[in-house]
Amino acid sequence: MDANIYTQIKASIKQSLKIDLENYKDEQMRRRLDSWLIRTRANTWNDYFNLISRDADELERFRNYLTINVTEFFRDANRWNALKEEILPYLLKNSMENRKVEGLKLWSAGCSIGAEAYTLAMMIAEVAPFQKYFILATDLDRGALLKARSRGPYTQEDIRNLSLVQRQKYLTSVSPFYVSDGLQKNIRFEEQDLLAARFDNNFDLIVCRNVVIYFTTEAKDKLYAKFSAALRPGGILFMGGTEIISGPTKYGLQNFGISFYKKF
Ligand SMILES: C[S@@+](CC[C@H](N)C(=O)[O-])C[C@H]1O[C@@H](n2cnc3c(N)ncnc32)[C@H](O)[C@@H]1O
């Protein structure tokens, strides 16, 4: 795809989907768009934009494709175990002692269909069942949020990392699976573009995993600074396996084990 066409497509996507591709890596996005057009029945991008202006389902499919909302419960289980065994106990002790507040304030940023936010809720129920907490869960994908708020349905694939006990405790018993409503009561799902929104603050933990992979260096730079400002001192940012923040101290963050950064 040549640069002129890409510029036009970016403008059309911004208009129809309110997604600003200026913040996403050029080369990967152009490749993704090229392969998407081949998969659709449209011959040209003009035809395709005509199609999505009339067909809401197709528009949603396109949005899902662009934002790539693949997820699952306890995705990358090894890191979630580190969260459970090392980070959560640290947060419970330090955060609560130092701030004299009642509850933990957590954020799943780029939560997709909600598996990550529900994973956090399961974990707290297991580690500190009487702990007060609040989870903000945000994404720019409206369709994904709808499913998150509906507590499912989740597939066998989505729940493959859950133990038998967790399944029995938190899910309906037959496929497609729904999360129990008790798990949802401390979670608020909200539509939000991480690259445009102003953030709330005083978070103990921000989980932002497998979201920034397609962002440009500039977009990541701004986001990390905003995340740091949104954390309370001593708060933790939990990133994805390949999303390593180089020179975290310039954002007021320090390494705190693999995938974790602590605000100082
Ligand atoms: C691959 S999923 C990751 C879901 C979950 N964090 C996980 O690791 O399982 C990426 C999510 O990021 C969301 N996303 C992408 N760009 C975003 C943006 N600018 N603002 C908010 N969410 C965004 C997508 O809609 C998608 O649901």
The ligand as an SDF file (V2000), in Angstrom:
LIG
                    3D

 27 29  0  0  0  0  0  0  0  0999 V2000
   -4.5550   -8.0580   22.6270 C   0  0  0  0  0  0  0  0  0  0  0  0
   -5.7870   -7.2790   23.6030 S   0  0  0  0  0  0  0  0  0  0  0  0
   -5.1120   -7.4770   25.2040 C   0  0  0  0  0  0  0  0  0  0  0  0
   -6.1460   -7.7860   26.2320 C   0  0  0  0  0  0  0  0  0  0  0  0
   -5.5960   -8.0300   27.6340 C   0  0  0  0  0  0  0  0  0  0  0  0
   -4.9110   -6.8670   28.1420 N   0  0  0  0  0  0  0  0  0  0  0  0
   -4.6790   -9.2250   27.6540 C   0  0  0  0  0  0  0  0  0  0  0  0
   -3.4630   -9.0900   27.7190 O   0  0  0  0  0  0  0  0  0  0  0  0
   -5.1870  -10.3430   27.5920 O   0  0  0  0  0  0  0  0  0  0  0  0
   -5.4720   -5.5740   23.2280 C   0  0  0  0  0  0  0  0  0  0  0  0
   -6.6280   -4.6650   23.6300 C   0  0  0  0  0  0  0  0  0  0  0  0
   -6.1610   -3.3160   23.5840 O   0  0  0  0  0  0  0  0  0  0  0  0
   -7.2070   -2.4980   23.1320 C   0  0  0  0  0  0  0  0  0  0  0  0
   -6.6440   -1.2480   22.6220 N   0  0  0  0  0  0  0  0  0  0  0  0
   -5.8730   -1.0630   21.5120 C   0  0  0  0  0  0  0  0  0  0  0  0
   -5.5970    0.2430   21.3530 N   0  0  0  0  0  0  0  0  0  0  0  0
   -6.2040    0.8750   22.4140 C   0  0  0  0  0  0  0  0  0  0  0  0
   -6.3020    2.2330   22.8240 C   0  0  0  0  0  0  0  0  0  0  0  0
   -5.7060    3.2070   22.1230 N   0  0  0  0  0  0  0  0  0  0  0  0
   -7.0230    2.5340   23.9340 N   0  0  0  0  0  0  0  0  0  0  0  0
   -7.6420    1.5630   24.6510 C   0  0  0  0  0  0  0  0  0  0  0  0
   -7.5910    0.2610   24.3240 N   0  0  0  0  0  0  0  0  0  0  0  0
   -6.8740   -0.0760   23.2170 C   0  0  0  0  0  0  0  0  0  0  0  0
   -7.8750   -3.3350   22.0670 C   0  0  0  0  0  0  0  0  0  0  0  0
   -9.1900   -2.9050   21.7940 O   0  0  0  0  0  0  0  0  0  0  0  0
   -7.7970   -4.7330   22.6510 C   0  0  0  0  0  0  0  0  0  0  0  0
   -8.9860   -5.0740   23.3340 O   0  0  0  0  0  0  0  0  0  0  0  0
  1  2  1  0
  2  3  1  0
  2 10  1  0
  3  4  1  0
  4  5  1  0
  5  6  1  0
  5  7  1  0
  7  8  2  0
  7  9  1  0
 10 11  1  0
 11 12  1  0
 11 26  1  0
 12 13  1  0
 13 14  1  0
 13 24  1  0
 14 15  1  0
 14 23  1  0
 15 16  2  0
 16 17  1  0
 17 18  1  0
 17 23  2  0
 18 19  1  0
 18 20  2  0
 20 21  1  0
 21 22  2  0
 22 23  1  0
 24 25  1  0
 24 26  1  0
 26 27  1  0
M  CHG  2   2   1   9  -1
M  END
$$$$
